[in-house]
Amino acid sequence: MAAFNVLVLIGLGLAITVAYGRTVRKPRMWSDCTSSDSPVKITHLDISPSPVTLPGDMFFSLKGYSNRTMGSSRLILNIVRRLQSWPYIEVPIPCFFNIGSCTYADMCTLLDEMVASNWLGISRQVGQGIQRMLEDSGVTPGLCPQPPQVITIDKRPLPLPTIPPALYWFAEGLYRAHVRVIDNSNGQELSCIHVDIEMKRSRQRCSSWFGCLF
Ligand SMILES: *[C@@H]1O[C@H](CO)[C@@H](O)[C@H](O)[C@H]1NC(C)=O
């Protein structure tokens, strides 16, 4: 009887360790919170490597489709940094010079604006990278309205820049982004997703020992 109890305890311990290990080390990378009557459906999303290294290439995969023509829509980003894997302590990331937890009024012109204004010296490279990624995947960036379409982005590289010191909160760690797209013509939510991304600074590019710390 005692031996049986010990086995049960060990089994239980293992089960808890496995369950725990899963939640702590492998959080589900993304989840969809879009309502079922939305014209947009994302069926697959993947970001690699994990952690994403800055500067460096991030590889982006996405599959999805839309079933009606869409014009101007706004993009709402809400980003928190998760300081500890469990229990989660979340620190909200601000919107700083259009980078971070910001609302972008019109996605039709967003990429062109990122390229033209080069916010904090980094948005041009990212905007051009996204434009290239979309073009390579058969989507015309900046075309408005966008026709109903099937989108397949298959592991396209997105070169990420060196993050300027002013954005120190994007240095390293686990981030959760809540992404919402709202149709400007009727207020309908087109897309709602949560994405978890772990980011890391590349150690090779530090200008000095001090530069590596901040
Ligand atoms: C497509 O259209 C209908 C409305 O006609 C909607 O209910 C449906 O969920 C839409 N979305 C997708 C992604 O199929």
The ligand as an SDF file (V2000), in Angstrom:
LIG
                    3D

 14 14  0  0  0  0  0  0  0  0999 V2000
  -17.2100   35.4800  -44.3090 C   0  0  0  0  0  0  0  0  0  0  0  0
  -18.5010   36.0620  -44.4580 O   0  0  0  0  0  0  0  0  0  0  0  0
  -19.5370   35.7780  -43.5540 C   0  0  0  0  0  0  0  0  0  0  0  0
  -20.6340   36.7880  -43.7010 C   0  0  0  0  0  0  0  0  0  0  0  0
  -21.2130   36.7350  -44.9560 O   0  0  0  0  0  0  0  0  0  0  0  0
  -19.0980   35.6370  -42.1350 C   0  0  0  0  0  0  0  0  0  0  0  0
  -20.0770   35.2900  -41.2370 O   0  0  0  0  0  0  0  0  0  0  0  0
  -17.9090   34.7080  -42.1040 C   0  0  0  0  0  0  0  0  0  0  0  0
  -17.5430   34.3200  -40.8080 O   0  0  0  0  0  0  0  0  0  0  0  0
  -16.8280   35.4030  -42.8620 C   0  0  0  0  0  0  0  0  0  0  0  0
  -15.4860   35.1440  -42.5240 N   0  0  0  0  0  0  0  0  0  0  0  0
  -14.6340   34.1920  -42.8530 C   0  0  0  0  0  0  0  0  0  0  0  0
  -13.2680   34.3550  -42.3510 C   0  0  0  0  0  0  0  0  0  0  0  0
  -14.9150   33.2240  -43.5040 O   0  0  0  0  0  0  0  0  0  0  0  0
  1  2  1  0
  1 10  1  0
  2  3  1  0
  3  4  1  0
  3  6  1  0
  4  5  1  0
  6  7  1  0
  6  8  1  0
  8  9  1  0
  8 10  1  0
 10 11  1  0
 11 12  1  0
 12 13  1  0
 12 14  2  0
M  END
$$$$
